[in-house]
Amino acid sequence: MARRDVVRAVCGTVTLWAVLACVVACGTGSTPPKSPGARLYAANCLACHQANGQGVAGVQPPLAGTPVPLGDPNALIGWVLYGERPSTLPRGQYSGVMPQFSYLSDNDLAVLLTYVRSSFGNQAGAVTPEMVAAVRAARHGG
């Protein structure tokens, strides 16, 4: 066998294994979320609040049909930005702690929270970047 043929065979085998490794690592048959809000939810919220928004019993609260995402958007913004527990979230029922997502932009938070407020059977109004900016400004005294 010529050296060129050996190189082609080895490269072909390596390429096949690399493709297979990507398929296994990335999962088969799954497609990334389509909307920007769904993508942000998948990247930041899904692990705790689950794909269906039902949370984890006793650990993380559901987002589907509950007072926090359906209520005052400023309380929801404060919860997500700074981990500030909303008064409408029952005490003692959930052991998980909400991480702070203040590193997300006002626009990304607005898109994410609008997605939560309009998904999982929820029908609440949109959150705007201006609303997020106002909560940030109030927290920082300006």
C-alpha positions as CSV (number, residue, x, y, z in Angstrom):
1,M,0.0,0.0,0.0
2,A,1.4,3.4,-0.9
3,R,2.1,5.9,1.8
4,R,-0.5,8.3,0.4
5,D,-3.2,5.5,0.8
6,V,-2.1,4.9,4.4
7,V,-2.4,8.6,5.2
8,R,-5.8,8.8,3.7
9,A,-7.0,5.7,5.6
10,V,-5.7,7.1,8.9
11,C,-7.2,10.6,8.3
12,G,-10.5,9.1,7.3
13,T,-10.6,7.0,10.4
14,V,-9.6,9.9,12.7
15,T,-12.3,12.1,11.0
16,L,-15.0,9.5,11.5
17,W,-14.1,9.1,15.2
18,A,-14.1,12.9,15.6
19,V,-17.5,13.2,14.1
20,L,-18.9,10.4,16.2
21,A,-17.4,12.0,19.3
22,C,-19.2,15.2,18.5
23,V,-22.5,13.5,17.9
24,V,-22.2,11.7,21.2
25,A,-21.1,14.8,23.1
26,C,-23.7,17.0,21.6
27,G,-26.6,14.5,21.8
28,T,-28.5,13.0,19.0
29,G,-31.8,14.2,17.7
30,S,-31.9,17.3,19.8
31,T,-32.2,20.7,18.3
32,P,-31.2,24.0,19.9
33,P,-34.1,26.2,21.1
34,K,-35.3,28.5,18.4
35,S,-36.2,31.8,20.0
36,P,-33.6,34.0,21.8
37,G,-35.6,33.8,25.0
38,A,-35.7,30.0,24.8
39,R,-31.9,29.9,24.2
40,L,-31.3,32.2,27.2
41,Y,-33.6,30.1,29.3
42,A,-31.8,26.9,28.2
43,A,-28.4,28.4,29.0
44,N,-29.3,30.0,32.4
45,C,-32.5,28.5,33.9
46,L,-33.2,25.1,32.6
47,A,-31.0,23.1,35.0
48,C,-32.9,24.4,38.0
49,H,-36.4,25.2,36.7
50,Q,-36.5,22.3,34.1
51,A,-37.5,22.3,30.5
52,N,-41.2,22.4,31.4
53,G,-40.8,25.2,34.0
54,Q,-41.9,23.0,36.9
55,G,-38.8,23.4,38.9
56,V,-37.5,20.7,41.3
57,A,-39.9,19.9,44.2
58,G,-38.5,21.2,47.5
59,V,-35.5,22.7,45.8
60,Q,-36.3,25.1,43.0
61,P,-39.8,26.7,42.6
62,P,-41.9,26.2,39.4
63,L,-42.2,29.0,37.0
64,A,-45.4,27.7,35.4
65,G,-48.5,29.4,36.7
66,T,-47.0,30.7,39.9
67,P,-47.2,34.2,41.4
68,V,-43.5,35.2,40.9
69,P,-43.3,35.1,37.1
70,L,-47.0,36.2,36.7
71,G,-46.9,39.0,39.3
72,D,-45.0,42.3,39.6
73,P,-42.3,42.3,36.9
74,N,-40.0,44.4,39.1
75,A,-40.0,41.7,41.8
76,L,-39.1,39.1,39.2
77,I,-36.4,41.3,37.8
78,G,-34.9,41.8,41.3
79,W,-35.0,38.1,41.9
80,V,-33.2,37.2,38.7
81,L,-30.7,40.1,38.8
82,Y,-29.7,39.9,42.5
83,G,-31.3,36.8,43.9
84,E,-33.7,38.9,46.0
85,R,-36.5,36.6,47.2
86,P,-39.9,38.0,46.2
87,S,-42.5,38.2,48.9
88,T,-44.8,36.1,46.8
89,L,-42.4,33.1,47.0
90,P,-43.5,30.9,49.9
91,R,-40.8,30.6,52.6
92,G,-39.5,27.3,53.7
93,Q,-40.7,25.3,50.7
94,Y,-37.6,25.5,48.6
95,S,-34.0,24.8,49.7
96,G,-32.4,26.1,46.5
97,V,-30.9,29.6,46.3
98,M,-31.4,31.8,43.2
99,P,-28.1,32.8,41.7
100,Q,-27.5,36.3,40.6
101,F,-27.7,37.0,36.8
102,S,-26.7,40.6,36.9
103,Y,-23.9,39.9,34.4
104,L,-26.6,39.6,31.7
105,S,-27.4,42.7,29.7
106,D,-30.7,44.6,30.2
107,N,-31.8,43.4,26.8
108,D,-31.0,39.7,27.5
109,L,-32.7,39.8,30.8
110,A,-35.8,41.4,29.2
111,V,-35.9,38.8,26.5
112,L,-35.4,35.9,29.1
113,L,-38.0,37.2,31.5
114,T,-40.5,37.9,28.7
115,Y,-40.0,34.3,27.6
116,V,-40.6,33.0,31.2
117,R,-43.7,35.2,31.6
118,S,-45.2,33.9,28.3
119,S,-44.2,30.3,28.4
120,F,-45.2,27.2,30.4
121,G,-48.9,28.3,30.1
122,N,-48.0,31.7,31.6
123,Q,-49.7,34.7,30.0
124,A,-48.1,37.8,31.5
125,G,-46.9,41.0,29.9
126,A,-43.5,41.6,28.4
127,V,-40.4,42.8,30.3
128,T,-38.6,45.6,28.6
129,P,-34.9,46.5,28.7
130,E,-36.0,49.9,30.2
131,M,-37.7,48.0,33.1
132,V,-34.5,46.1,33.8
133,A,-32.4,49.2,33.7
134,A,-34.8,51.0,36.2
135,V,-34.4,48.1,38.7
136,R,-30.6,48.2,38.3
137,A,-30.6,52.0,38.7
138,A,-32.8,51.8,41.8
139,R,-30.4,49.3,43.4
140,H,-27.4,51.4,42.7
141,G,-29.0,54.7,43.8
142,G,-29.3,56.3,40.4
